[in-house]
Amino acid sequence: MAIESHSTHLPERIISPHDGLDAFRYSITSIIRDWAFTKHLAYRMFIRDTQAMFRMSFLGYFWLIAPALANTLVWVLLSGSEVVKIDSGNVPYPLFVFVGTWLWTAFNSCLVSSLGLVDEAKSTLVKVNFPIESVLLAGFGKNLLTVVITGIGLIPFLILYPPPLTLSMLLFPFELLIVMIFGSAIGLFFVPIATLFSDISRTIHLALRFAFFLTPVIYPIPAQGLTRTLMLANPFSCMIVTPRWSLLGGEEPAIVLFIALSLTSILLLFVSLLAVKVSLPHILERLSGT
């Protein structure tokens, strides 16, 4: 009796010493080669994490809108009771502060998500070899879902305080996407060192609390004074002012600076991703040895 033998040939990966340039070449090649698999894996991670996030929640997706609504309500009450005096110009203040909070949430969530990229998946990465880009894409997808659902909370404000219709409104979705890419790029840039030293991550989280008040989220850039100087020195100020101007008008946009930062963000995101992929084996070796 003849017995047929079916052998399955698994792909072989040979790891050999290389110089720095070879590591970057391999990273670029692997991003292109594994793109189809990366997208599929990122989608499965996105579905899994989203379902797990709201499985035990009665209010569900409302919790994605709640922070922006709560922040808006607090500052509207403070402004209405004249505890603080904020002049938002021709734009109604509730609309002004909600859009500012929405943009800040998009930036902040993407930065924090990409900063914790390796920490979130390190238990799997030390056991299974898979593209780290899939974790980044899944996190970006979850943040995009949060941003889109938070945007639903804008509808009542637009009904109560309808802004004039302008062609610049068509630019707002693209500008919002750039804000998210900007946050992801900054977070990804710090991943190699923040993963090894928790002080970096804690410092960034603390700095974000102060940056909220040094960015024109809840009030416009003052006409003069130290606060104006600090806000103009803050590169993220134009990432709030320009999209908000596109949607609502009223403020003076920094279009040239916004375009320059947009191009820089895309380049920084790509370079940071390559740096993470090159340094990841060394990071995992350090983490598994602790």
C-alpha positions in Angstrom: 0.0 0.0 0.0 1.4 3.4 -1.0 1.4 6.2 1.4 1.4 9.7 0.0 3.4 12.3 1.8 2.2 15.9 1.7 4.8 18.3 2.9 4.0 21.9 3.6 6.9 24.3 2.9 6.7 27.2 5.3 8.4 30.5 4.4 12.0 30.7 5.8 13.4 33.9 7.2 17.1 34.1 7.7 18.3 36.8 10.1 21.9 37.9 9.5 24.0 40.9 10.7 23.5 44.0 8.6 24.5 47.7 8.7 22.1 50.5 9.4 21.3 51.2 5.7 20.3 47.5 5.1 17.9 47.7 8.0 16.1 50.7 6.6 16.0 49.0 3.1 14.5 45.9 4.6 12.0 47.9 6.5 10.8 49.8 3.4 10.6 46.5 1.5 8.7 44.8 4.2 6.1 47.6 4.5 5.4 47.3 0.7 5.5 43.5 0.6 3.3 43.0 3.7 0.8 45.8 3.0 -2.1 43.5 2.0 -1.6 41.3 5.2 -1.1 44.5 7.3 -4.4 45.9 6.2 -6.3 42.7 6.9 -4.7 42.2 10.3 -5.3 45.9 11.2 -9.0 45.5 10.3 -9.4 42.4 12.5 -7.7 44.2 15.4 -9.9 47.2 14.9 -13.1 45.1 15.0 -11.9 43.1 18.0 -10.9 46.1 20.1 -14.0 48.1 19.2 -16.3 45.3 20.1 -14.5 44.7 23.4 -14.5 48.4 24.3 -18.3 48.6 24.3 -19.3 45.0 25.1 -20.1 45.8 28.7 -21.4 49.3 28.1 -25.1 50.3 28.2 -24.5 53.8 26.6 -22.1 52.4 24.1 -20.8 55.0 21.6 -22.2 57.9 23.6 -19.0 57.7 25.7 -17.0 58.8 22.6 -19.0 62.0 22.4 -19.3 62.7 26.2 -15.8 64.2 26.8 -16.2 66.9 24.1 -19.7 67.7 25.2 -18.7 67.8 28.9 -15.8 70.1 28.2 -17.9 72.4 26.1 -20.6 72.6 28.7 -18.1 73.5 31.5 -16.5 76.3 29.5 -19.9 77.6 28.2 -21.1 77.8 31.8 -17.9 79.5 33.0 -18.2 82.0 30.2 -21.9 82.6 30.7 -21.5 83.2 34.4 -18.6 85.5 33.6 -16.2 83.5 35.8 -14.0 83.8 32.8 -14.5 86.3 29.9 -13.8 84.9 26.5 -14.5 86.8 23.3 -14.8 84.4 20.4 -15.6 87.2 17.9 -18.3 86.5 15.3 -18.4 82.8 16.1 -20.9 81.7 18.9 -18.8 80.5 21.8 -20.5 77.0 22.2 -19.7 76.3 18.6 -16.2 77.7 18.9 -15.2 75.7 22.0 -16.8 72.4 20.7 -14.9 72.5 17.4 -11.7 73.4 19.3 -12.2 70.5 21.7 -13.0 68.2 18.8 -9.7 69.1 17.0 -7.7 68.8 20.2 -9.3 65.4 21.0 -8.3 64.1 17.5 -4.7 65.3 18.0 -4.4 64.1 21.6 -5.9 60.6 21.1 -3.7 59.9 18.0 -0.5 61.0 19.8 -1.3 58.9 22.9 -2.3 55.9 20.9 0.8 55.9 18.7 3.0 56.6 21.7 1.8 53.4 23.4 2.1 51.4 20.2 4.7 48.8 21.4 3.4 48.7 25.0 -0.1 47.7 23.8 1.2 44.8 21.7 4.5 43.8 23.3 3.1 40.6 24.9 2.2 39.4 21.4 5.2 40.9 19.6 7.7 38.9 21.7 6.0 35.6 20.7 4.7 36.3 17.1 6.3 38.1 14.2 3.8 40.4 12.6 3.9 43.9 11.0 3.9 46.6 13.7 2.2 48.8 11.1 -1.0 46.8 11.7 -1.2 48.0 15.3 -0.6 51.6 14.2 -3.4 51.3 11.6 -5.8 49.6 14.0 -5.2 52.4 16.6 -5.6 55.1 13.9 -8.9 53.4 12.9 -10.2 53.5 16.5 -9.2 57.2 16.8 -10.9 57.9 13.5 -14.1 56.2 14.8 -13.9 58.4 17.9 -13.5 61.6 15.8 -16.4 60.7 13.5 -18.8 59.9 16.3 -17.7 63.0 18.2 -18.5 65.0 15.1 -22.1 63.9 15.4 -22.3 66.0 18.6 -21.6 69.0 16.4 -24.9 68.7 14.6 -27.1 70.3 17.4 -24.6 73.2 17.6 -24.8 73.8 13.9 -28.6 73.8 14.1 -28.7 76.3 17.0 -25.9 78.5 15.6 -25.7 78.0 11.8 -22.5 79.4 10.4 -22.4 81.0 6.9 -21.8 78.4 4.1 -18.4 78.8 2.5 -16.3 76.8 0.1 -13.6 76.5 2.8 -15.9 74.1 4.7 -15.0 71.5 2.1 -11.4 71.6 3.3 -12.3 70.8 6.9 -12.4 66.9 6.6 -8.9 66.9 5.0 -7.6 69.3 7.6 -9.0 67.2 10.4 -7.2 64.1 8.9 -4.0 66.1 8.9 -4.4 66.9 12.5 -4.7 63.2 13.3 -1.6 62.4 11.2 0.3 65.2 13.0 -0.5 63.6 16.4 0.3 60.1 15.2 3.7 61.3 13.8 4.7 63.0 17.0 3.7 60.0 19.1 5.5 57.5 16.8 8.6 59.6 16.9 9.0 59.1 20.6 8.1 55.4 20.6 11.7 53.9 20.6 12.8 55.8 23.7 9.4 56.1 25.4 9.0 52.3 25.3 12.3 51.7 27.2 12.0 54.7 29.6 8.5 55.3 31.1 9.6 58.7 32.2 9.3 60.0 28.6 5.8 58.8 28.3 4.8 60.3 31.6 6.4 63.6 30.7 4.6 63.8 27.4 1.2 63.1 29.1 1.9 65.8 31.6 3.0 68.2 28.9 -0.2 67.6 27.0 -2.2 68.9 30.0 -0.3 72.2 29.9 -0.3 72.3 26.1 -4.2 72.3 26.2 -4.1 75.8 27.7 -1.3 77.1 25.5 -3.2 76.2 22.4 -6.3 78.2 21.2 -8.7 75.4 21.9 -11.2 77.2 24.3 -10.2 80.8 23.5 -8.8 82.6 20.5 -5.2 83.8 20.2 -5.0 87.1 22.2 -4.2 90.3 20.4 -1.1 90.9 22.6 0.8 89.8 25.6 2.9 86.8 26.7 0.1 84.3 26.0 0.0 85.5 22.4 3.7 85.0 22.1 3.5 81.4 23.6 0.6 80.5 21.3 2.3 81.7 18.2 5.4 79.7 19.2 3.3 76.6 19.6 3.2 74.8 16.2 -0.1 73.1 17.0 -1.9 76.5 17.3 -2.3 76.6 13.5 -3.6 73.1 13.5 -6.5 74.3 15.6 -7.0 77.8 14.1 -6.9 76.9 10.4 -9.4 74.0 10.4 -11.7 75.9 12.7 -11.5 78.9 10.4 -12.4 76.7 7.4 -15.5 75.4 9.2 -16.7 78.5 11.1 -14.7 81.5 9.9 -13.9 84.4 12.3 -10.2 83.7 13.0 -7.2 84.6 11.0 -5.8 81.3 9.5 -2.2 80.4 9.1 -2.6 78.6 5.8 1.1 78.6 4.8 2.3 77.3 8.1 -0.5 74.7 8.1 0.6 73.4 4.7 4.2 73.3 5.8 3.3 71.3 9.0 1.1 69.0 7.0 4.0 68.0 4.6 6.3 67.7 7.6 3.9 65.5 9.5 3.6 63.0 6.6 7.3 62.9 6.2 7.8 62.5 10.0 5.3 59.7 10.2 7.1 57.7 7.5 10.5 58.3 9.0 9.3 57.5 12.5 7.7 54.3 11.3 10.9 53.2 9.7 12.8 54.0 12.9 10.4 51.9 15.0 10.7 49.0 12.6 14.5 49.1 12.7 14.7 49.5 16.5 11.8 47.0 17.3 14.0 43.8 17.6 16.3 45.6 20.0 13.5 47.0 22.0 11.8 43.6 22.3 15.1 42.0 23.3 15.4 44.6 26.1 11.8 44.1 27.2 11.9 40.3 27.2 15.1 40.5 29.3 13.6 42.5 32.1 
